Amino acid sequence: MELVKPALGLVFWMVVTFGILFFILSKFAWKPILAMLREREQTIADSLNEANKARGEMAQLTAKNEELLNQAKEERNKILHDAKEAAEKVKSDILNKAQKEAEQKIQASFREIDVQKKAAIAEIKNTVGLMALDIAEKVMRKELKSNGEQVAYVNKLAQESQLTSTASSN
């Protein structure tokens, strides 16, 4: 029965031993243990704060990267649009210039054709005139067989020619 009901002396010495142990532990062991627990708790809290801060910074960086990417896309689209407009303008300018040059060449060709046509007509007129004179000369020789008739006809033509020249000079 001694196990179930301890003796009064045993209880007294157990309480005294427990008190001494409690005093020694509270004086020397609990303060360092509590300080270590507080330090560990503070380290965990600081780590959580830093992790949250790092998450926030990552979110900001991600947003900033998205914004930069969008700006780069917009700038690329603008550059492509400007390049297309410039290419269309250059193409239009080249086409207009080529069309003007073609028109000028066509006009120059028409003028050249007109000049050559007039020259050909003048040459044909001269040729026809000379042929007519040759034919007229041959006809006249045949009709005016004698020298006397020819001299009389020439004098008559000279007089008519002088009359026309004096009439036109008045």
DSSP file with accessible surface (Angstrom, degrees, kcal/mol):
  #  RESIDUE AA STRUCTURE BP1 BP2  ACC     N-H-->O    O-->H-N    N-H-->O    O-->H-N    TCO  KAPPA ALPHA  PHI   PSI    X-CA   Y-CA   Z-CA
    1    1 A M     >        0   0  170      0, 0.0     4,-2.6     0, 0.0     3,-0.3   0.000 360.0 360.0 360.0 -10.1    0.0    0.0    0.0
    2    2 A E  T  4  +     0   0  169      1,-0.2     5,-0.1     2,-0.2     0, 0.0   0.760 360.0  57.1 -66.3 -24.8    2.9    2.2    0.2
    3    3 A L  T  4 S+     0   0  173      1,-0.2    -1,-0.2     3,-0.1     0, 0.0   0.861 111.7  39.8 -74.2 -35.9    2.8    2.7   -3.5
    4    4 A V  T  4 S+     0   0  114     -3,-0.3    -2,-0.2     1,-0.3    -1,-0.2   0.900 126.4  34.6 -81.0 -39.4   -0.7    4.0   -3.5
    5    5 A K  S  < S-     0   0  155     -4,-2.6    -1,-0.3     0, 0.0     2,-0.1  -0.877  83.9-156.2-117.6  97.9   -0.4    6.1   -0.3
    6    6 A P        -     0   0   68      0, 0.0    -3,-0.1     0, 0.0    -4,-0.0  -0.371  26.0 -99.3 -72.6 159.0    3.1    7.5    0.0
    7    7 A A     >  -     0   0   66     -5,-0.1     4,-2.0     1,-0.1     5,-0.2  -0.306  27.5-116.2 -76.1 156.7    4.6    8.4    3.3
    8    8 A L  H  > S+     0   0  149      1,-0.2     4,-2.4     2,-0.2     5,-0.2   0.877 114.6  53.3 -64.5 -35.1    4.5   12.0    4.5
    9    9 A G  H  > S+     0   0   40      2,-0.2     4,-2.6     1,-0.2    -1,-0.2   0.903 107.7  51.0 -67.2 -40.7    8.3   12.3    4.6
   10   10 A L  H  > S+     0   0   95      1,-0.2     4,-2.2     2,-0.2    -2,-0.2   0.927 110.9  48.1 -65.0 -41.5    8.5   11.0    1.0
   11   11 A V  H  X S+     0   0   59     -4,-2.0     4,-2.5     2,-0.2    -2,-0.2   0.912 110.9  52.0 -65.5 -42.4    6.0   13.6   -0.2
   12   12 A F  H  X S+     0   0  115     -4,-2.4     4,-2.5     1,-0.2    -2,-0.2   0.949 111.8  44.5 -59.7 -50.3    7.9   16.4    1.7
   13   13 A W  H  X S+     0   0  159     -4,-2.6     4,-2.6     1,-0.2     5,-0.2   0.878 112.5  53.0 -67.2 -30.2   11.2   15.5    0.1
   14   14 A M  H  X S+     0   0  114     -4,-2.2     4,-2.8    -5,-0.2    -1,-0.2   0.922 110.3  46.9 -67.7 -41.8    9.6   15.2   -3.3
   15   15 A V  H  X S+     0   0   93     -4,-2.5     4,-2.7     2,-0.2    -2,-0.2   0.925 113.5  48.6 -66.8 -42.4    8.1   18.7   -3.0
   16   16 A V  H  X S+     0   0   48     -4,-2.5     4,-2.5     2,-0.2     5,-0.2   0.943 114.2  46.0 -64.0 -44.0   11.4   20.1   -1.8
   17   17 A T  H  X S+     0   0   87     -4,-2.6     4,-2.9     1,-0.2     5,-0.2   0.931 113.3  49.2 -63.6 -43.4   13.3   18.4   -4.7
   18   18 A F  H  X S+     0   0  139     -4,-2.8     4,-3.0    -5,-0.2    -1,-0.2   0.914 111.2  50.2 -63.0 -42.0   10.7   19.6   -7.2
   19   19 A G  H  X S+     0   0   37     -4,-2.7     4,-2.7     2,-0.2    -2,-0.2   0.915 112.5  46.2 -60.9 -45.6   10.9   23.1   -5.8
   20   20 A I  H  X S+     0   0   97     -4,-2.5     4,-2.8     2,-0.2     5,-0.2   0.941 114.9  47.3 -64.4 -45.9   14.7   23.2   -6.1
   21   21 A L  H  X S+     0   0   92     -4,-2.9     4,-3.0    -5,-0.2     5,-0.2   0.922 112.6  49.6 -60.8 -42.0   14.6   21.7   -9.6
   22   22 A F  H  X S+     0   0   96     -4,-3.0     4,-2.7    -5,-0.2     5,-0.2   0.920 112.0  48.3 -63.1 -43.1   11.9   24.2  -10.5
   23   23 A F  H  X S+     0   0  126     -4,-2.7     4,-2.1     2,-0.2    -2,-0.2   0.924 114.0  45.8 -62.5 -46.4   14.0   27.1   -9.1
   24   24 A I  H  X>S+     0   0   80     -4,-2.8     4,-2.9     2,-0.2     5,-0.7   0.939 115.1  47.2 -64.4 -44.8   17.2   26.0  -10.9
   25   25 A L  I  X>S+     0   0   64     -4,-3.0     5,-3.1    -5,-0.2     4,-1.3   0.912 113.9  47.0 -63.8 -42.2   15.3   25.4  -14.2
   26   26 A S  I  <5S+     0   0   36     -4,-2.7     5,-0.4    -5,-0.2    -1,-0.2   0.851 116.7  44.8 -68.9 -31.9   13.5   28.8  -14.0
   27   27 A K  I  <5S+     0   0  110     -4,-2.1    -2,-0.2    -5,-0.2    -1,-0.2   0.902 133.2  11.1 -77.7 -42.6   16.8   30.5  -13.2
   28   28 A F  I  <5S+     0   0  144     -4,-2.9    -3,-0.2    -5,-0.2    -2,-0.2   0.767 130.5  33.7-112.0 -32.8   19.1   28.9  -15.7
   29   29 A A  I  X<S+     0   0   29     -4,-1.3     4,-2.3    -5,-0.7     5,-0.2   0.877 107.9  54.3-100.2 -41.6   17.2   26.8  -18.3
   30   30 A W  H  ><S+     0   0  105     -5,-3.1     4,-3.5     1,-0.2     5,-0.3   0.889 103.9  55.7 -67.8 -39.6   13.8   28.5  -19.1
   31   31 A K  H  > S+     0   0  141     -5,-0.4     4,-2.8    -6,-0.3     5,-0.2   0.962 112.8  40.7 -60.1 -49.5   15.1   31.9  -19.9
   32   32 A P  H  > S+     0   0   72      0, 0.0     4,-2.7     0, 0.0     5,-0.2   0.921 117.6  49.4 -64.7 -37.4   17.5   30.6  -22.7
   33   33 A I  H  X S+     0   0   83     -4,-2.3     4,-2.5     2,-0.2    -2,-0.2   0.950 114.4  44.1 -65.3 -46.3   14.8   28.1  -23.9
   34   34 A L  H  X S+     0   0   80     -4,-3.5     4,-2.7     2,-0.2    -1,-0.2   0.898 113.9  50.9 -64.1 -40.2   12.2   30.9  -24.0
   35   35 A A  H  X S+     0   0   48     -4,-2.8     4,-2.7    -5,-0.3    -2,-0.2   0.917 111.1  48.4 -63.3 -41.7   14.7   33.3  -25.7
   36   36 A M  H  X S+     0   0  124     -4,-2.7     4,-2.7    -5,-0.2    -2,-0.2   0.919 112.1  49.3 -65.0 -39.8   15.5   30.6  -28.3
   37   37 A L  H  X S+     0   0  104     -4,-2.5     4,-2.7     2,-0.2    -2,-0.2   0.914 112.2  47.7 -65.3 -42.4   11.8   30.0  -28.9
   38   38 A R  H  X S+     0   0  159     -4,-2.7     4,-2.8     2,-0.2    -2,-0.2   0.915 112.6  49.3 -63.3 -42.6   11.1   33.7  -29.3
   39   39 A E  H  X S+     0   0  135     -4,-2.7     4,-2.7     2,-0.2    -2,-0.2   0.927 112.3  47.9 -62.5 -42.5   14.1   34.0  -31.6
   40   40 A R  H  X S+     0   0  156     -4,-2.7     4,-2.4     2,-0.2    -2,-0.2   0.922 112.2  49.3 -64.1 -42.2   12.8   31.1  -33.7
   41   41 A E  H  X S+     0   0  139     -4,-2.7     4,-2.5     2,-0.2    -2,-0.2   0.917 112.2  48.2 -62.8 -42.6    9.4   32.5  -33.8
   42   42 A Q  H  X S+     0   0  109     -4,-2.8     4,-3.0     2,-0.2     5,-0.2   0.906 110.3  51.7 -65.7 -40.6   10.8   35.9  -34.9
   43   43 A T  H  X S+     0   0   62     -4,-2.7     4,-2.6     2,-0.2    -2,-0.2   0.930 111.2  47.4 -62.0 -42.9   12.9   34.2  -37.6
   44   44 A I  H  X S+     0   0   78     -4,-2.4     4,-2.6     2,-0.2    -2,-0.2   0.932 113.2  48.3 -64.3 -44.0    9.8   32.4  -38.9
   45   45 A A  H  X S+     0   0   38     -4,-2.5     4,-2.6     2,-0.2    -2,-0.2   0.923 112.6  48.5 -62.5 -43.9    7.8   35.6  -38.9
   46   46 A D  H  X S+     0   0   66     -4,-3.0     4,-2.8     2,-0.2    -2,-0.2   0.913 110.9  50.9 -62.4 -41.1   10.6   37.5  -40.7
   47   47 A S  H  X S+     0   0   68     -4,-2.6     4,-2.5    -5,-0.2    -2,-0.2   0.918 110.7  48.4 -63.4 -42.1   10.9   34.7  -43.2
   48   48 A L  H  X S+     0   0  103     -4,-2.6     4,-2.7     2,-0.2    -1,-0.2   0.918 112.1  49.4 -64.0 -41.4    7.1   34.8  -43.9
   49   49 A N  H  X S+     0   0  101     -4,-2.6     4,-2.7     2,-0.2    -2,-0.2   0.920 112.1  47.9 -62.7 -44.0    7.3   38.6  -44.2
   50   50 A E  H  X S+     0   0  133     -4,-2.8     4,-2.9     2,-0.2    -2,-0.2   0.893 111.1  51.1 -64.6 -37.8   10.2   38.4  -46.7
   51   51 A A  H  X S+     0   0   41     -4,-2.5     4,-2.6     2,-0.2    -2,-0.2   0.925 111.9  46.6 -64.8 -43.3    8.4   35.7  -48.7
   52   52 A N  H  X S+     0   0   88     -4,-2.7     4,-2.4     2,-0.2    -2,-0.2   0.908 113.4  49.2 -63.3 -41.0    5.3   37.9  -48.9
   53   53 A K  H  X S+     0   0  140     -4,-2.7     4,-2.7     2,-0.2    -2,-0.2   0.920 110.9  49.7 -63.7 -43.0    7.4   40.8  -49.9
   54   54 A A  H  X S+     0   0   46     -4,-2.9     4,-2.8     1,-0.2    -2,-0.2   0.901 109.7  51.8 -64.1 -39.1    9.2   38.7  -52.5
   55   55 A R  H  X S+     0   0  168     -4,-2.6     4,-2.5     2,-0.2    -1,-0.2   0.917 110.4  48.7 -61.5 -43.3    5.8   37.6  -53.8
   56   56 A G  H  X S+     0   0   35     -4,-2.4     4,-2.5     2,-0.2    -2,-0.2   0.923 112.3  47.7 -61.4 -45.1    4.7   41.2  -54.1
   57   57 A E  H  X S+     0   0   98     -4,-2.7     4,-3.0     2,-0.2    -2,-0.2   0.899 111.3  51.1 -63.4 -39.8    7.9   42.2  -55.9
   58   58 A M  H  X S+     0   0  115     -4,-2.8     4,-2.9     2,-0.2    -2,-0.2   0.910 109.8  49.9 -63.4 -40.6    7.5   39.2  -58.2
   59   59 A A  H  X S+     0   0   60     -4,-2.5     4,-2.6     2,-0.2    -2,-0.2   0.920 112.4  47.5 -63.7 -42.2    3.9   40.3  -59.0
   60   60 A Q  H  X S+     0   0  140     -4,-2.5     4,-2.9     2,-0.2    -2,-0.2   0.923 113.3  47.8 -63.5 -44.7    5.1   43.8  -59.7
   61   61 A L  H  X S+     0   0   90     -4,-3.0     4,-3.0     2,-0.2    -2,-0.2   0.906 111.9  50.0 -63.4 -40.2    7.9   42.6  -61.9
   62   62 A T  H  X S+     0   0   78     -4,-2.9     4,-2.5     2,-0.2    -2,-0.2   0.933 113.0  46.3 -63.5 -44.3    5.5   40.3  -63.7
   63   63 A A  H  X S+     0   0   60     -4,-2.6     4,-2.5     2,-0.2    -2,-0.2   0.913 113.8  49.0 -63.0 -42.4    3.1   43.2  -64.3
   64   64 A K  H  X S+     0   0  129     -4,-2.9     4,-2.8     2,-0.2    -2,-0.2   0.911 111.1  49.7 -63.8 -42.6    6.0   45.4  -65.4
   65   65 A N  H  X S+     0   0  100     -4,-3.0     4,-2.7     2,-0.2    -2,-0.2   0.904 110.8  50.2 -62.3 -41.4    7.2   42.8  -67.8
   66   66 A E  H  X S+     0   0  103     -4,-2.5     4,-2.7     2,-0.2    -2,-0.2   0.924 111.6  48.4 -61.6 -43.4    3.7   42.4  -69.2
   67   67 A E  H  X S+     0   0  113     -4,-2.5     4,-2.7     2,-0.2    -2,-0.2   0.931 112.6  47.5 -63.4 -45.3    3.5   46.2  -69.6
   68   68 A L  H  X S+     0   0   95     -4,-2.8     4,-2.7     2,-0.2    -1,-0.2   0.905 112.2  50.7 -62.7 -39.9    6.9   46.3  -71.3
   69   69 A L  H  X S+     0   0   83     -4,-2.7     4,-2.5     2,-0.2    -2,-0.2   0.926 111.1  47.9 -64.0 -43.3    5.9   43.4  -73.6
   70   70 A N  H  X S+     0   0   75     -4,-2.7     4,-2.6     2,-0.2    -2,-0.2   0.907 112.0  49.8 -63.8 -41.6    2.7   45.2  -74.5
   71   71 A Q  H  X S+     0   0   94     -4,-2.7     4,-2.8     2,-0.2    -2,-0.2   0.916 110.5  50.2 -63.0 -41.4    4.6   48.4  -75.2
   72   72 A A  H  X S+     0   0   54     -4,-2.7     4,-2.8     2,-0.2    -2,-0.2   0.909 110.9  49.3 -64.4 -40.4    7.1   46.5  -77.4
   73   73 A K  H  X S+     0   0   96     -4,-2.5     4,-2.8     2,-0.2    -2,-0.2   0.923 112.3  47.7 -63.4 -43.5    4.2   44.9  -79.3
   74   74 A E  H  X S+     0   0  135     -4,-2.6     4,-2.6     2,-0.2    -2,-0.2   0.921 113.1  48.1 -62.5 -43.8    2.6   48.2  -79.8
   75   75 A E  H  X S+     0   0  126     -4,-2.8     4,-2.8     2,-0.2    -2,-0.2   0.921 111.8  49.9 -63.9 -42.0    5.8   49.8  -81.0
   76   76 A R  H  X S+     0   0  134     -4,-2.8     4,-2.8     1,-0.2     5,-0.2   0.944 111.7  48.5 -60.9 -44.4    6.5   46.8  -83.3
   77   77 A N  H  X S+     0   0   84     -4,-2.8     4,-2.6     1,-0.2    -2,-0.2   0.901 112.2  48.9 -63.0 -40.1    2.9   47.2  -84.8
   78   78 A K  H  X S+     0   0  134     -4,-2.6     4,-3.1     2,-0.2     5,-0.2   0.924 111.4  49.1 -65.7 -43.3    3.5   51.0  -85.2
   79   79 A I  H  X S+     0   0   99     -4,-2.8     4,-2.7     2,-0.2    -2,-0.2   0.930 112.8  47.8 -62.5 -43.5    6.8   50.4  -86.9
   80   80 A L  H  X S+     0   0   90     -4,-2.8     4,-2.5     2,-0.2    -1,-0.2   0.921 112.8  48.7 -62.7 -41.9    5.3   47.8  -89.2
   81   81 A H  H  X S+     0   0  104     -4,-2.6     4,-2.5     2,-0.2    -2,-0.2   0.932 113.1  47.0 -63.2 -46.1    2.4   50.2  -90.0
   82   82 A D  H  X S+     0   0   72     -4,-3.1     4,-2.7     1,-0.2    -2,-0.2   0.896 111.9  51.0 -62.3 -40.2    4.7   53.1  -90.7
   83   83 A A  H  X S+     0   0   56     -4,-2.7     4,-2.8    -5,-0.2    -2,-0.2   0.912 110.3  49.2 -64.8 -40.4    6.9   50.8  -92.9
   84   84 A K  H  X S+     0   0  146     -4,-2.5     4,-2.6     2,-0.2    -2,-0.2   0.921 112.0  48.4 -64.0 -43.1    3.9   49.7  -94.9
   85   85 A E  H  X S+     0   0  106     -4,-2.5     4,-2.5     2,-0.2    -2,-0.2   0.921 112.6  48.3 -62.4 -43.8    2.7   53.3  -95.4
   86   86 A A  H  X S+     0   0   55     -4,-2.7     4,-2.9     2,-0.2     5,-0.2   0.916 111.9  49.7 -63.2 -41.5    6.2   54.3  -96.5
   87   87 A A  H  X S+     0   0   59     -4,-2.8     4,-2.9     1,-0.2    -2,-0.2   0.919 111.4  48.9 -64.0 -41.3    6.4   51.4  -98.9
   88   88 A E  H  X S+     0   0  119     -4,-2.6     4,-2.9     2,-0.2    -1,-0.2   0.910 112.3  48.9 -64.5 -40.0    3.0   52.3 -100.3
   89   89 A K  H  X S+     0   0  141     -4,-2.5     4,-3.0     2,-0.2    -2,-0.2   0.933 112.7  46.9 -65.4 -45.3    4.1   55.9 -100.7
   90   90 A V  H  X S+     0   0   79     -4,-2.9     4,-2.9     2,-0.2     5,-0.2   0.932 113.6  49.2 -61.7 -43.0    7.3   54.9 -102.4
   91   91 A K  H  X S+     0   0  117     -4,-2.9     4,-2.7    -5,-0.2    -2,-0.2   0.934 112.8  47.1 -61.5 -46.0    5.4   52.5 -104.7
   92   92 A S  H  X S+     0   0   56     -4,-2.9     4,-2.9     2,-0.2    -2,-0.2   0.917 112.7  49.4 -62.3 -43.7    2.9   55.2 -105.5
   93   93 A D  H  X S+     0   0   84     -4,-3.0     4,-2.7     2,-0.2    -2,-0.2   0.917 112.1  48.0 -61.7 -43.9    5.7   57.7 -106.2
   94   94 A I  H  X S+     0   0  105     -4,-2.9     4,-2.9     2,-0.2     5,-0.2   0.926 112.9  48.2 -63.9 -43.3    7.5   55.3 -108.4
   95   95 A L  H  X S+     0   0  103     -4,-2.7     4,-2.7    -5,-0.2    -2,-0.2   0.924 113.1  47.5 -63.7 -43.3    4.3   54.4 -110.3
   96   96 A N  H  X S+     0   0   72     -4,-2.9     4,-2.6     2,-0.2    -2,-0.2   0.921 113.5  48.1 -63.0 -43.3    3.5   58.1 -110.8
   97   97 A K  H  X S+     0   0  133     -4,-2.7     4,-2.7     2,-0.2    -2,-0.2   0.927 113.1  47.5 -63.7 -44.1    7.0   58.9 -111.9
   98   98 A A  H  X S+     0   0   51     -4,-2.9     4,-2.7     1,-0.2    -2,-0.2   0.904 112.1  50.3 -64.4 -39.6    7.0   56.0 -114.4
   99   99 A Q  H  X S+     0   0  121     -4,-2.7     4,-2.7    -5,-0.2    -2,-0.2   0.922 111.5  47.7 -65.5 -42.3    3.6   57.0 -115.7
  100  100 A K  H  X S+     0   0  142     -4,-2.6     4,-2.8     2,-0.2    -2,-0.2   0.921 112.7  48.9 -63.6 -43.6    4.7   60.6 -116.2
  101  101 A E  H  X S+     0   0   87     -4,-2.7     4,-2.6     2,-0.2    -2,-0.2   0.916 111.9  48.8 -62.5 -41.6    7.9   59.4 -117.9
  102  102 A A  H  X S+     0   0   48     -4,-2.7     4,-2.7     2,-0.2    -2,-0.2   0.920 111.8  49.4 -63.9 -42.4    5.9   57.1 -120.2
  103  103 A E  H  X S+     0   0  115     -4,-2.7     4,-2.8     2,-0.2    -2,-0.2   0.917 111.5  49.0 -62.5 -43.3    3.5   59.9 -121.0
  104  104 A Q  H  X S+     0   0  130     -4,-2.8     4,-2.8     2,-0.2    -2,-0.2   0.913 112.0  48.6 -63.2 -41.7    6.4   62.2 -121.8
  105  105 A K  H  X S+     0   0  144     -4,-2.6     4,-2.6     2,-0.2    -2,-0.2   0.903 111.6  49.7 -65.7 -39.4    8.0   59.6 -124.0
  106  106 A I  H  X S+     0   0   88     -4,-2.7     4,-2.8     2,-0.2    -2,-0.2   0.935 112.5  47.2 -63.8 -44.0    4.6   59.0 -125.8
  107  107 A Q  H  X S+     0   0   91     -4,-2.8     4,-2.6     2,-0.2    -2,-0.2   0.915 112.7  49.3 -63.2 -42.3    4.2   62.8 -126.3
  108  108 A A  H  X S+     0   0   41     -4,-2.8     4,-2.8     1,-0.2    -1,-0.2   0.908 111.1  50.1 -63.4 -39.1    7.8   63.0 -127.6
  109  109 A S  H  X S+     0   0   65     -4,-2.6     4,-3.1     2,-0.2    -2,-0.2   0.922 110.2  49.8 -64.6 -43.2    7.1   60.1 -130.0
  110  110 A F  H  X S+     0   0  123     -4,-2.8     4,-2.8     2,-0.2    -2,-0.2   0.919 112.3  47.6 -61.1 -42.6    4.0   61.7 -131.3
  111  111 A R  H  X S+     0   0  147     -4,-2.6     4,-2.9     2,-0.2    -2,-0.2   0.925 113.0  48.4 -63.7 -43.7    5.9   65.0 -131.9
  112  112 A E  H  X S+     0   0  104     -4,-2.8     4,-2.9     2,-0.2     5,-0.2   0.919 112.4  48.5 -62.3 -42.9    8.7   63.0 -133.6
  113  113 A I  H  X S+     0   0   97     -4,-3.1     4,-2.8     2,-0.2    -2,-0.2   0.920 112.1  49.4 -62.4 -42.5    6.1   61.2 -135.7
  114  114 A D  H  X S+     0   0   71     -4,-2.8     4,-2.8     2,-0.2    -2,-0.2   0.925 112.3  47.5 -63.5 -43.4    4.4   64.5 -136.6
  115  115 A V  H  X S+     0   0   90     -4,-2.9     4,-2.7     1,-0.2    -2,-0.2   0.936 114.8  45.7 -62.7 -45.2    7.7   66.1 -137.5
  116  116 A Q  H  X S+     0   0  112     -4,-2.9     4,-2.9     2,-0.2    -2,-0.2   0.887 111.9  52.5 -66.5 -36.2    8.7   63.1 -139.7
  117  117 A K  H  X S+     0   0  123     -4,-2.8     4,-2.9    -5,-0.2    -2,-0.2   0.938 111.1  46.2 -63.3 -46.2    5.2   63.0 -141.2
  118  118 A K  H  X S+     0   0  129     -4,-2.8     4,-2.9     2,-0.2    -2,-0.2   0.908 113.4  49.5 -63.2 -41.4    5.5   66.7 -142.2
  119  119 A A  H  X S+     0   0   56     -4,-2.7     4,-2.8     2,-0.2    -2,-0.2   0.922 112.2  48.3 -64.0 -40.9    9.0   66.1 -143.5
  120  120 A A  H  X S+     0   0   44     -4,-2.9     4,-3.0     2,-0.2    -2,-0.2   0.921 112.5  48.3 -65.0 -41.9    7.8   63.1 -145.5
  121  121 A I  H  X S+     0   0   74     -4,-2.9     4,-3.1     2,-0.2    -2,-0.2   0.928 112.5  48.9 -63.1 -43.4    4.8   65.2 -146.9
  122  122 A A  H  X S+     0   0   46     -4,-2.9     4,-2.8     2,-0.2    -2,-0.2   0.922 112.9  47.7 -62.6 -41.9    7.2   68.0 -147.8
  123  123 A E  H  X S+     0   0  134     -4,-2.8     4,-2.9     2,-0.2    -2,-0.2   0.915 112.3  49.1 -64.9 -41.4    9.5   65.6 -149.5
  124  124 A I  H  X S+     0   0  104     -4,-3.0     4,-3.6     2,-0.2     5,-0.3   0.923 111.2  50.1 -63.1 -42.5    6.6   64.0 -151.4
  125  125 A K  H  X S+     0   0  145     -4,-3.1     4,-3.2     2,-0.2    -2,-0.2   0.922 112.5  47.1 -60.8 -44.1    5.4   67.4 -152.4
  126  126 A N  H  X S+     0   0  108     -4,-2.8     4,-2.9     2,-0.2    -2,-0.2   0.928 114.5  46.5 -62.8 -44.0    8.8   68.3 -153.7
  127  127 A T  H  X S+     0   0   65     -4,-2.9     4,-3.0     2,-0.2    -2,-0.2   0.932 114.7  46.5 -63.4 -45.6    9.2   65.0 -155.5
  128  128 A V  H  X S+     0   0   84     -4,-3.6     4,-3.1     2,-0.2    -2,-0.2   0.918 112.8  50.9 -62.7 -40.2    5.7   65.4 -157.0
  129  129 A G  H  X S+     0   0   33     -4,-3.2     4,-2.6    -5,-0.3    -2,-0.2   0.924 112.1  46.1 -61.8 -45.3    6.5   69.0 -157.9
  130  130 A L  H  X S+     0   0  108     -4,-2.9     4,-2.9     2,-0.2    -1,-0.2   0.912 113.3  49.4 -65.0 -40.7    9.7   67.9 -159.6
  131  131 A M  H  X S+     0   0  106     -4,-3.0     4,-3.0     2,-0.2    -2,-0.2   0.915 110.7  50.3 -62.9 -41.1    8.0   65.1 -161.4
  132  132 A A  H  X S+     0   0   54     -4,-3.1     4,-3.3     1,-0.2    -2,-0.2   0.910 111.2  49.2 -63.3 -39.1    5.2   67.5 -162.5
  133  133 A L  H  X S+     0   0  114     -4,-2.6     4,-3.2     2,-0.2    -2,-0.2   0.918 111.5  48.9 -66.1 -42.5    7.9   69.9 -163.8
  134  134 A D  H  X S+     0   0   85     -4,-2.9     4,-2.7     2,-0.2    -2,-0.2   0.937 114.5  45.2 -60.7 -45.0    9.6   67.1 -165.6
  135  135 A I  H  X S+     0   0  102     -4,-3.0     4,-3.0     2,-0.2     5,-0.2   0.935 114.4  48.5 -64.1 -43.9    6.3   65.9 -167.1
  136  136 A A  H  X S+     0   0   47     -4,-3.3     4,-3.0     1,-0.2    -2,-0.2   0.908 111.5  50.7 -63.0 -39.9    5.4   69.5 -168.0
  137  137 A E  H  X S+     0   0   85     -4,-3.2     4,-2.6     2,-0.2    -1,-0.2   0.934 112.1  46.4 -62.4 -44.4    8.8   70.1 -169.6
  138  138 A K  H  X S+     0   0  151     -4,-2.7     4,-1.9     1,-0.2    -2,-0.2   0.914 113.8  48.3 -65.4 -40.4    8.5   66.9 -171.6
  139  139 A V  H  X S+     0   0   66     -4,-3.0     4,-2.5     1,-0.2    -2,-0.2   0.925 112.6  48.8 -64.5 -43.0    5.0   67.9 -172.7
  140  140 A M  H  X S+     0   0   50     -4,-3.0     4,-3.5     1,-0.2    -2,-0.2   0.897 109.4  52.0 -65.5 -39.7    6.1   71.4 -173.6
  141  141 A R  H  < S+     0   0  150     -4,-2.6    -1,-0.2     1,-0.2    -2,-0.2   0.891 111.1  48.0 -64.0 -37.6    9.0   70.1 -175.6
  142  142 A K  H  < S+     0   0  156     -4,-1.9     3,-0.3    -5,-0.2    -2,-0.2   0.906 117.6  40.7 -69.3 -41.5    6.7   67.9 -177.5
  143  143 A E  H  < S+     0   0  133     -4,-2.5     2,-1.0     1,-0.2    -2,-0.2   0.875 117.5  48.2 -74.4 -38.7    4.2   70.7 -178.1
  144  144 A L     <  +     0   0   29     -4,-3.5    -1,-0.2    -5,-0.2     6,-0.1  -0.695  66.3 159.8-103.8  83.9    6.8   73.4 -178.8
  145  145 A K        +     0   0  167     -2,-1.0     2,-0.2    -3,-0.3    -1,-0.2   0.834  52.7  69.5 -78.8 -29.3    9.1   71.7 -181.3
  146  146 A S  S  > S-     0   0   53     -3,-0.2     4,-1.5     1,-0.1     5,-0.1  -0.613  79.1-130.3 -94.0 154.0   10.6   74.7 -182.7
  147  147 A N  H  > S+     0   0  125     -2,-0.2     4,-2.4     1,-0.2     5,-0.2   0.839 105.8  58.0 -67.8 -34.5   13.0   77.0 -180.9
  148  148 A G  H  > S+     0   0   52      1,-0.2     4,-2.3     2,-0.2    -1,-0.2   0.910 104.6  49.5 -64.7 -42.7   11.1   80.1 -181.9
  149  149 A E  H  > S+     0   0   95      1,-0.2     4,-2.4     2,-0.2    -1,-0.2   0.908 111.6  50.3 -64.0 -39.4    8.0   78.9 -180.3
  150  150 A Q  H  X S+     0   0   61     -4,-1.5     4,-2.6     2,-0.2    -2,-0.2   0.924 110.2  48.6 -66.5 -42.9    9.9   78.1 -177.1
  151  151 A V  H  X S+     0   0   84     -4,-2.4     4,-2.5     1,-0.2     5,-0.2   0.925 112.6  48.5 -64.4 -42.4   11.5   81.5 -177.0
  152  152 A A  H  X S+     0   0   61     -4,-2.3     4,-2.2    -5,-0.2    -1,-0.2   0.927 112.5  48.6 -64.2 -42.0    8.2   83.3 -177.5
  153  153 A Y  H  X S+     0   0   88     -4,-2.4     4,-2.3     1,-0.2    -2,-0.2   0.913 111.4  49.9 -66.8 -39.2    6.5   81.1 -174.8
  154  154 A V  H  X S+     0   0   88     -4,-2.6     4,-2.5     1,-0.2    -1,-0.2   0.920 110.2  50.1 -65.0 -43.4    9.4   81.8 -172.4
  155  155 A N  H  X S+     0   0   92     -4,-2.5     4,-2.3     2,-0.2    -1,-0.2   0.908 110.0  50.9 -62.2 -40.1    9.2   85.6 -173.0
  156  156 A K  H  X S+     0   0  112     -4,-2.2     4,-2.3     1,-0.2    -2,-0.2   0.931 111.4  47.4 -63.3 -43.6    5.4   85.5 -172.4
  157  157 A L  H  X S+     0   0   76     -4,-2.3     4,-2.5     1,-0.2    -2,-0.2   0.896 110.4  52.7 -65.7 -37.9    5.9   83.6 -169.1
  158  158 A A  H  X S+     0   0   45     -4,-2.5     4,-2.3     2,-0.2    -1,-0.2   0.901 109.5  49.0 -64.5 -41.4    8.6   86.1 -168.1
  159  159 A Q  H  X S+     0   0  127     -4,-2.3     4,-2.2     2,-0.2    -2,-0.2   0.922 111.9  48.1 -65.3 -41.2    6.3   89.0 -168.7
  160  160 A E  H  X S+     0   0   98     -4,-2.3     4,-2.1     1,-0.2    -2,-0.2   0.906 111.1  51.9 -65.1 -36.9    3.5   87.4 -166.7
  161  161 A S  H  X S+     0   0   71     -4,-2.5     4,-2.1     1,-0.2    -1,-0.2   0.896 109.5  48.8 -67.1 -39.4    5.9   86.7 -164.0
  162  162 A Q  H  X S+     0   0  123     -4,-2.3     4,-2.3     1,-0.2     5,-0.2   0.886 109.4  53.0 -68.4 -36.6    7.1   90.4 -163.9
  163  163 A L  H  X S+     0   0  118     -4,-2.2     4,-2.0     1,-0.2    -1,-0.2   0.913 110.9  46.4 -65.1 -41.8    3.5   91.5 -163.8
  164  164 A T  H  X S+     0   0   94     -4,-2.1     4,-2.1     2,-0.2    -2,-0.2   0.891 112.5  49.6 -69.7 -35.5    2.7   89.3 -160.8
  165  165 A S  H  X S+     0   0   63     -4,-2.1     4,-1.4     2,-0.2    -2,-0.2   0.879 113.3  46.0 -72.7 -35.6    5.8   90.4 -159.0
  166  166 A T  H  X S+     0   0   73     -4,-2.3     4,-1.1     2,-0.2    -1,-0.2   0.879 112.8  50.7 -73.7 -33.0    5.1   94.1 -159.5
  167  167 A A  H  < S+     0   0   68     -4,-2.0    -2,-0.2    -5,-0.2    -1,-0.2   0.892 111.5  47.2 -70.3 -38.0    1.5   93.7 -158.5
  168  168 A S  H  < S+     0   0   99     -4,-2.1    -1,-0.2     1,-0.2    -2,-0.2   0.813 109.1  54.2 -75.7 -26.0    2.4   91.9 -155.3
  169  169 A S  H  <        0   0   93     -4,-1.4    -1,-0.2    -5,-0.2    -2,-0.2   0.751 360.0 360.0 -79.6 -21.1    5.1   94.5 -154.4
  170  170 A N     <        0   0  168     -4,-1.1    -1,-0.1    -3,-0.2    -2,-0.1   0.665 360.0 360.0 -76.1 360.0    2.5   97.4 -154.7
